[in-house]
Amino acid sequence: MKYTSTRGELTDVSFGEVLLSGYAPDGGLFMPEDIPRLDLTTLQTWSAYSYPQLVEEICSLFISREDLPREDLRELISQAFRRFRHKNIVELARLEGGLNVLELWHGVTYAFKDLAMSCVGQLLQYFLKKRKRHVIIVVGTAGDTGSSAIESIRGMDNVNIIVLLPHGRCSLIQELQMTTVIEDNVHVFAVDGTSDEIDEPIRNVFADTTFVKRHNVMSLNSINWARVMVQIAHHFYAYFHCSPSMKETPLPVVEIVVPTGAAGNITAGYIAQMMGLPIRLVAAVNENDIIHRTVQNGDFSLADSVKPSLAPSIDIQEPYNMERIFWLLSGKDSTLIKTMMEEFQKLGKANVPEALSTKLSQAFSSSRMNDENVIETMLRCWKENQYLLCPHSAVAVSYHYQQADLGTNSVPRCCLATAAAAKFPETVLKAGLTPEIPPEIRDLETMDTRYVDMKRGEDWEKMLYHKIEAISARRKT
């Protein structure tokens, strides 16, 4: 398996190089040159697999055995999931009214990103040792990515990580999960800006290809293909556990509802669909609704501002993984994608050709929820099931309740629960419910913190450059 950039200037790239990178040098995102198609027999066989087994099978399709022998891959995945609290790693909650909630949050930081990030951390160690290299990871986060990335590599000798978080725009617990980590290889900036504003200096650094190469800079956002690759497993697991039958021909359809911000998780779902999984995808967003507008009518344009919401991890107006989706839907038309995305970066909007817009609306459904919908959904789910939802999961479940109330539940449906309610006690209280906070989360409030402020008006890009240079210089002394 080889990789290419969505903007067409790089091809025939190995998985190892893709793993140890961020944006491609041409500004695009790396994607596999081919998406494997699975037959019915393979799907039926996989339906009996555990979650770690599914991750192994999927990774083996996208990583050549020359790069990573199968037995090594199996051991890395086993190590990746050793800190998860649930024996199945993920768990499906079957609730009243046909509501299926796939709990993806049983990792260290109580967020779904632990699943992919823990695997990527192990892959990183393997490839860095093999190549005798050190890397500097730069991550911008809306809330959960940063803490998952930190936990995946904290204390490692051959990795330093710089995390930029939107100060005051994620939950207190999300922030503390980052600022209370004081290992020497972890560097946190609390930025007076939105997650989209944070992405700009990071993108500019990655565009400086000479600097990136000199300092071995890479990303662990879902910019990194390896993150998306592992997340494909969520959708297979959801399908196999919600499908009424694996013996029918053709296999029945299952609808998967994905709380969507930067669109990495739903990109993984679309790739699963391309691989032959009979799923229907719904992008569930909050009032930061660029993906909803794009799916509904081709309006791929920025709103005036990012609106702070009760679901802060999806408070995103620049969903960079849409570039991957556009590329796949366009038949891998790199010239079109380069034109569209450069226009979007320059003008804050891009013209989506009618043919591409039609394909997008055929491939995805979408829904838009506001904070009132989130609170109502959290309250309803508790009353009907005594089950606490996090606000992001509630964005997905709200879609289920809307469809149920309209009587349009024609196919089985699975809502992805991307974080535990314990991470958002303020919102749980706002819904009139009682938070259930584990001791390890409660302890965060009394721990020492360490971070550097990035204030509005300061040159964030320059500060990022200086930090990377300082880390490199310290390693050389």
C-alpha positions, 0 to 999 in steps of 0.5 A: 500500500502506497500513499498520495497527497490529495493535491497530487504533488506527491505519490508513492509515499510509504506508510512510515513516511505518512505516519511521521508527517502532518500536512503533505508538503503541497498542503494536502492530506495523505490518503491511500492510493487504493481503498481495498474492497471486502467481499461478503465472506470476509465481512461475515468472518470479521463479524465475530471479531473483537474490537482489537482484532478489527483494528489489526485486520484494518491496519494490515490492509493499509500497512505493508508487511515489509513496513510492519510484520503482522506479528509486530502489528498484533503486539503493538495493538495489544500494548495500545489497549492495555490501559483501557478500562473495559474488557471489550475496549468499546461497548454497545449500550442498547437502550429504550426505543431502539437507541444503540449507543456505541461507547468509544470512551473507555480509554485514559482520557474518557474520549474516543480519540484514545482508541486511535491515539493509543495505537498511533503512539505505539506505531510511532515508537516502532517506526522511530526506533526502526529509523533511529529518529526523534520527532516533534509533534505539533497538535491543535485541539478543540478539547479531546485530541490534545489530552489523548495525544499527550497520554499516547506519548508522555515520557517517551525519549524520542518524542516531544509534543507541543499542544495548542488548546483554546483557553476557556473554550473547552471544558475545565476537565479537558483543559486540566487533562492537558495542563496537569501533565508535567513530563519534560517531553510535553509542552502546552500552550493555552491560546486566547483563540478558537480551535480554528484560529489555532490551526492557522499558525500550525498550518503555516509551520507545516507549509515551511517544508524545509523547517519541518524536515530539519526539525522532524515536525509531525502532527497527531491530529486527524490530519495524520492518516494513521488516526483516520485508519484506526477509526475505521474499526469503529464503524465495522464494530458498530455495524456488526453489533447492530446489524439484524443479520449477517446471513442476508444477501445483500446485507442489511443497512445500518445507519451510523450517526457521528458527532462531527467536528473536523470530520476525521471520524466520519471520513473513516466511516466513508472509507468503511463504506467504500470497503463494502460495509453497508452503512448509511452515515449521518454527520451530526453537528452543532451550531457550527454547521459548515458540514451540514450546510455543505451536505444540504446545499453545497455551501462550503463557506465559513460562518462569521465566527465559531460559536461556543457551544455545550459540545465544544469539541465540535466547535469547528468551522474548518473541517479539514478532513472534508478535503479527503471526502471531496477527493474520494467523491471526486474520483481522486481529482487532485487538480479540482481539490487543490483549486477548491481548498486553496480557494477556501483557505484564501476566501473562506469559501469554495465553489463545490461543483454541482456534480460533487455536491450531488455525490456528497448529499447522496453519500451523507445525511446531516443534522444540526442541533443547538444547545437546547436540543443537547440539554433536552436529549441528555434529559430525555435519555436519562429519564428513559434509561437512567443513562448519562450522555456527554453533550457531543454524544447527545448531538448524535442521539438528538438525531435519533430521537427526532427520527423516532418521533417522526416514525422514520426509524426504518433501519437499525441505527447506532449513535457514536458516543465520543466522550464520557459525560464525566468530562462535562459535569457543568453541562450535566448540571445544566441539564438538571442531572447529577454528574458521576465523576471518577476519582481520577478526574476529580483529582485533576482539580488539585494537581499542579499545572504547567502551561504557557499563555498565547495571548491575543495580539502576540505572534503565535506562529513565531512563538511556535517556531521558537518553541520547536527550535528550542526543543531541537537545540536542547536535544543537541546539547 
